[in-house]
Amino acid sequence: MAIIARIVKIFKADIHGVMDRLEDRGLLLKQHLRDMEEALNSKQIKLRKMTASHNQGLRDLAGYKQQWEALDHDLTMAVRKNKDDIARTLIRKMKPLENLSDELTRHLKALDEERIQFKNHLQQQRLRYEQLKNRTIEYLHKTQRQQWEKDVIDPVSDDVYG
């Protein structure tokens, strides 16, 4: 029974050793960098959408304000001409428009804060990505140089001592 357990243990260790040799760390690092870059690009697209949404909200708000000013002008004219029924109708139209503008202003403020926070977070992640990318390039160059030195020096030493 102990022999079988030992054989299984050797077999497992051998499989792990084979897997370690199959995994090329350089390729894994490059793949992780590609995955990180893809995630950053997705976040950049999200940031653009947030900015576009914010800009559209600003345009909508400007339109609401323009409508409100036109209604205010008409209200002023109605009051001057003693047209109370028209004035009441205009006031009924102005109040919801004012509430809508206030709600949109609050929404835009929250969206802008979220957008700024997201942008700062994205910039930090992009900086970390660039640092990891540079460290990976250094590692790959170092590994490549070590492999080259091994390939160049080992055959010479084998010929001399062989």
C-alpha positions as CSV (number, residue, x, y, z in Angstrom):
1,M,0.0,0.0,0.0
2,A,2.8,2.4,0.8
3,I,4.5,1.6,-2.5
4,I,1.4,2.6,-4.4
5,A,1.1,5.9,-2.4
6,R,4.7,6.6,-3.2
7,I,4.2,5.9,-6.9
8,V,1.2,8.2,-7.0
9,K,3.2,10.9,-5.3
10,I,6.1,10.6,-7.8
11,F,3.6,10.6,-10.7
12,K,1.9,13.8,-9.4
13,A,5.3,15.5,-8.8
14,D,6.3,14.5,-12.3
15,I,3.1,15.9,-13.8
16,H,3.6,19.2,-11.9
17,G,7.2,19.4,-13.2
18,V,6.1,18.9,-16.8
19,M,3.4,21.5,-16.4
20,D,5.9,24.0,-15.0
21,R,8.2,23.4,-18.0
22,L,5.3,23.8,-20.4
23,E,4.2,27.2,-19.0
24,D,6.3,29.9,-20.6
25,R,6.4,32.7,-18.1
26,G,7.1,35.2,-20.8
27,L,4.0,34.2,-22.7
28,L,1.9,34.3,-19.6
29,L,3.1,37.8,-18.7
30,K,2.4,39.0,-22.3
31,Q,-1.1,37.5,-22.1
32,H,-1.8,39.1,-18.7
33,L,-0.7,42.5,-20.2
34,R,-3.0,42.0,-23.1
35,D,-5.8,41.2,-20.8
36,M,-5.1,44.3,-18.7
37,E,-4.9,46.5,-21.8
38,E,-8.2,45.2,-23.0
39,A,-9.8,45.9,-19.6
40,L,-8.4,49.4,-19.6
41,N,-9.7,50.0,-23.1
42,S,-13.2,48.8,-22.0
43,K,-13.0,51.3,-19.1
44,Q,-11.9,54.1,-21.4
45,I,-15.0,53.4,-23.6
46,K,-17.2,53.5,-20.5
47,L,-15.6,56.8,-19.5
48,R,-16.4,58.2,-23.0
49,K,-20.0,57.1,-22.7
50,M,-20.2,58.8,-19.3
51,T,-18.8,62.0,-20.7
52,A,-21.2,61.8,-23.7
53,S,-24.1,61.3,-21.3
54,H,-23.0,64.2,-19.2
55,N,-22.6,66.4,-22.3
56,Q,-26.1,65.4,-23.5
57,G,-27.5,66.3,-20.1
58,L,-25.9,69.7,-20.3
59,R,-27.5,70.3,-23.7
60,D,-30.9,69.1,-22.3
61,L,-30.5,71.4,-19.4
62,A,-29.7,74.4,-21.7
63,G,-32.8,73.6,-23.7
64,Y,-35.0,73.4,-20.5
65,K,-33.6,76.8,-19.4
66,Q,-34.3,78.3,-22.8
67,Q,-37.8,77.0,-22.7
68,W,-38.2,78.4,-19.1
69,E,-36.9,81.8,-20.2
70,A,-39.3,81.9,-23.1
71,L,-42.2,81.0,-20.8
72,D,-41.0,83.6,-18.3
73,H,-41.0,86.2,-21.1
74,D,-44.5,85.2,-22.1
75,L,-45.6,85.3,-18.5
76,T,-44.3,88.8,-18.1
77,M,-46.1,89.9,-21.2
78,A,-49.4,88.3,-20.0
79,V,-49.1,90.0,-16.6
80,R,-48.5,93.4,-18.3
81,K,-51.6,92.9,-20.5
82,N,-53.7,91.6,-17.5
83,K,-54.3,88.2,-19.1
84,D,-54.6,86.3,-15.8
85,D,-55.9,83.0,-17.4
86,I,-52.9,82.9,-19.7
87,A,-50.5,83.8,-16.8
88,R,-51.9,80.8,-14.7
89,T,-51.4,78.5,-17.7
90,L,-47.9,79.6,-18.2
91,I,-47.1,79.2,-14.5
92,R,-48.5,75.7,-14.6
93,K,-46.1,74.9,-17.5
94,M,-43.1,76.6,-15.8
95,K,-43.2,74.8,-12.5
96,P,-42.7,71.2,-13.9
97,L,-40.0,72.5,-16.2
98,E,-38.3,74.1,-13.2
99,N,-38.5,70.9,-11.2
100,L,-37.2,68.9,-14.2
101,S,-34.3,71.3,-14.5
102,D,-33.5,71.0,-10.8
103,E,-33.6,67.2,-11.0
104,L,-31.4,67.2,-14.1
105,T,-28.9,69.6,-12.4
106,R,-28.6,67.2,-9.4
107,H,-28.2,64.2,-11.7
108,L,-25.5,66.0,-13.7
109,K,-23.6,66.9,-10.5
110,A,-23.7,63.3,-9.3
111,L,-22.7,62.0,-12.8
112,D,-19.8,64.5,-13.0
113,E,-18.5,63.5,-9.6
114,E,-18.8,59.8,-10.6
115,R,-17.1,60.5,-13.9
116,I,-14.2,62.4,-12.3
117,Q,-13.7,59.6,-9.7
118,F,-13.8,57.0,-12.5
119,K,-11.3,59.0,-14.6
120,N,-8.9,59.3,-11.7
121,H,-9.2,55.6,-11.0
122,L,-8.6,54.8,-14.6
123,Q,-5.5,57.0,-14.7
124,Q,-4.1,55.2,-11.7
125,Q,-4.8,51.8,-13.3
126,R,-3.2,52.9,-16.6
127,L,-0.1,54.1,-14.6
128,R,0.1,50.7,-12.9
129,Y,-0.3,49.0,-16.2
130,E,2.6,51.0,-17.7
131,Q,4.8,50.2,-14.7
132,L,4.0,46.5,-15.0
133,K,4.6,46.6,-18.7
134,N,8.0,48.2,-18.2
135,R,8.9,45.6,-15.5
136,T,7.8,42.8,-17.8
137,I,9.9,44.1,-20.7
138,E,12.9,44.3,-18.4
139,Y,12.2,40.7,-17.2
140,L,11.8,39.4,-20.7
141,H,15.1,41.1,-21.8
142,K,16.9,39.7,-18.8
143,T,15.5,36.2,-19.4
144,Q,16.4,36.4,-23.1
145,R,19.9,37.6,-22.3
146,Q,20.4,34.8,-19.7
147,Q,19.2,32.2,-22.2
148,W,21.4,33.6,-24.9
149,E,24.4,33.6,-22.5
150,K,23.6,30.0,-21.5
151,D,23.3,29.0,-25.2
152,V,26.6,30.7,-26.1
153,I,28.7,29.8,-23.0
154,D,27.5,26.2,-22.4
155,P,28.4,24.8,-25.9
156,V,31.9,26.3,-25.6
157,S,32.4,24.9,-22.1
158,D,31.1,21.5,-23.3
159,D,33.6,21.5,-26.1
160,V,36.5,22.5,-23.9
161,Y,35.7,20.0,-21.1
162,G,33.9,17.4,-23.1
